[in-house]
Amino acid sequence: MTITEMHLQRLVAAGMAGDYETLEQLRREDVAAGRLPDVVAALEERRDDLRWQMQMGEAFVDVITRDLAAARFDALRHSRSVERLLGDG
């Protein structure tokens, strides 16, 4: 059975909002339609995708943080070099 993106979005939105009434209503609909196992599998896949995206985002932040630190160090080093040149002039 195919689960629509809209259905998954409704489930995720209800879960994030803590809307247990909507979650229960959607669960009852899924059970009645015989698609609960498919919904669970689709949500697990979505969770795995989100986990991977979070890991990539964290890695990106780490790289950017290192790049900024290196740029600050370079700027400090160059400003000292300029100060020395101007001081000698």
Stockholm file with secondary structure:
# STOCKHOLM 1.0

chainA/1-89         MTITEMHLQRLVAAGMAGDYETLEQLRREDVAAGRLPDVVAALEERRDDLRWQMQMGEAFVDVITRDLAAARFDALRHSRSVERLLGDG
#=GR chainA/1-89 SS CCCCHHHHHHHHHHHHHTCHHHHHHHHHHHHHHTCHHHHHHHHHHHHHHHHHHHHHHHHHHHHHHHHHHHHHHHHHHHHHHHHHHHHHC
#=GC SS_cons        CCCCHHHHHHHHHHHHHTCHHHHHHHHHHHHHHTCHHHHHHHHHHHHHHHHHHHHHHHHHHHHHHHHHHHHHHHHHHHHHHHHHHHHHC
//
